[in-house]
Amino acid sequence: MSREINPFAFRMPPELRAKVEEAAKENRRSINAELVARVEETFANNPSENLDESTRILKSAERLEKVIEVLAELGQQMKKAGSAEKPKD
């Protein structure tokens, strides 16, 4: 199966190129394959999806915190009501 590959010139600082070269060597890939893998990974780990999930979790935690506050207040009210009903000897 043949795929169409479009050449793309990519300029980077020498320090970054050295890091990419080292990573490619460690991963036994060409520099091009290393760059492609890293770019593909950023799209696979879509930050906006992660942000949406983080927002959902945060909102759930905020709702849970409100429930805990209500339960704590209810517990205090029950404790006060219980102590008021106990006869003193």
C-alpha positions as CSV (number, residue, x, y, z in Angstrom):
1,M,0.0,0.0,0.0
2,S,1.4,3.3,-1.0
3,R,0.9,6.5,0.9
4,E,1.3,10.1,-0.1
5,I,3.9,11.9,1.9
6,N,4.4,15.6,1.6
7,P,7.8,17.0,2.4
8,F,7.8,19.7,5.0
9,A,10.8,21.9,6.0
10,F,11.1,22.3,9.7
11,R,13.5,24.7,11.3
12,M,14.5,24.3,15.0
13,P,17.2,25.6,17.3
14,P,20.3,23.4,17.4
15,E,19.7,22.5,21.1
16,L,16.2,21.1,20.2
17,R,17.6,19.2,17.2
18,A,20.1,17.6,19.5
19,K,17.4,16.5,21.9
20,V,15.3,15.1,19.0
21,E,18.3,13.2,17.6
22,E,19.0,11.7,21.0
23,A,15.4,10.7,21.5
24,A,15.3,9.2,18.0
25,K,18.4,7.2,18.8
26,E,17.0,5.9,22.1
27,N,13.7,5.0,20.3
28,R,15.6,3.4,17.4
29,R,13.9,5.7,14.9
30,S,14.9,8.2,12.3
31,I,14.6,11.9,13.2
32,N,11.6,12.2,10.9
33,A,9.9,9.1,12.5
34,E,10.6,10.6,16.0
35,L,9.0,13.9,15.0
36,V,6.0,12.3,13.4
37,A,5.5,10.1,16.4
38,R,5.6,13.0,18.8
39,V,3.3,15.1,16.7
40,E,0.8,12.2,16.4
41,E,1.0,11.8,20.1
42,T,-0.1,15.4,20.7
43,F,-3.1,14.9,18.6
44,A,-4.0,11.6,20.3
45,N,-3.8,13.3,23.7
46,N,-6.1,16.2,22.7
47,P,-5.6,18.8,25.4
48,S,-9.1,20.2,24.9
49,E,-10.6,16.8,25.6
50,N,-8.4,16.6,28.7
51,L,-9.5,20.0,29.8
52,D,-13.1,19.1,29.3
53,E,-12.6,16.0,31.5
54,S,-10.8,18.1,34.1
55,T,-13.6,20.7,34.1
56,R,-16.2,17.9,34.6
57,I,-14.2,16.4,37.5
58,L,-13.8,19.8,39.1
59,K,-17.5,20.5,38.9
60,S,-18.3,17.1,40.4
61,A,-15.8,17.8,43.2
62,E,-17.5,21.1,43.9
63,R,-20.9,19.5,44.0
64,L,-19.5,16.8,46.4
65,E,-18.0,19.5,48.6
66,K,-21.5,21.2,48.9
67,V,-23.1,17.8,49.8
68,I,-20.5,17.3,52.5
69,E,-21.2,20.8,53.9
70,V,-24.9,20.1,54.0
71,L,-24.3,16.7,55.7
72,A,-22.0,18.3,58.3
73,E,-24.6,21.0,59.1
74,L,-27.3,18.3,59.3
75,G,-25.2,16.3,61.7
76,Q,-24.6,19.3,63.9
77,Q,-28.4,20.0,64.0
78,M,-29.1,16.4,64.9
79,K,-26.5,16.5,67.6
80,K,-28.0,19.7,69.1
81,A,-31.5,18.2,68.8
82,G,-30.4,15.0,70.5
83,S,-28.7,16.9,73.4
84,A,-31.8,19.0,73.9
85,E,-34.0,15.9,74.2
86,K,-31.9,14.1,76.8
87,P,-33.2,14.5,80.3
88,K,-30.7,15.9,82.8
89,D,-30.2,13.8,86.0
